[in-house]
């Protein structure tokens, strides 16, 4: 369930690797605790006899089904959802049995916004919406831990990527001056 490093390019490195906020696993843990409590209560409270044994097996079977459906599956979904921020792009990956991945190059990010409801502010999470140029438009990342810091880091990544791949005013003046003097063009990154 770890994010494969082989999807990164040669010069790319991970800046942030996040899963949705831990609040997503509260319900699965509660389901597990309640299922175990129900089976233990049935074992203690049901009288001895064949009917009670059958009832206990039915209760245990239902508990196992509920734990798998409402406990294990949401945990696996949480664990297999990745929000990856690199120096080149944002990668969003989800899926337990099948997998969906979306890459948003930093050059395509037009806007990003965060929102937090009151409870999310208390828990330290929120929703990050990334608007990009392209067919799909917006990507909504829910339950992002420390969403305010993540949004700030995303802003820094976009700005650093833009600065790295564009000429500054001074560099442009130097190139224009060289062109006026008839000097050959030089590589500004050199």
Secondary structure, DSSP 8 states (H G I E B T S, - for coil): ----GGGS-TT--EEEEE-B-GGGGHHHHHHHHHHHHHHHHHHHHS-SSHHHHHHHHHHHHHHHHHIIIIIIHHHHHHHT-EEEEESSEEEEEE-SSS-EEEEEEGGGEEEEEEE--HHHHHHTEEEEEEEESSSS-EEEEEEEETHHHHHHHHHHHHHHHHHHTS--HHHHHHHHHHHHTT-----TT-
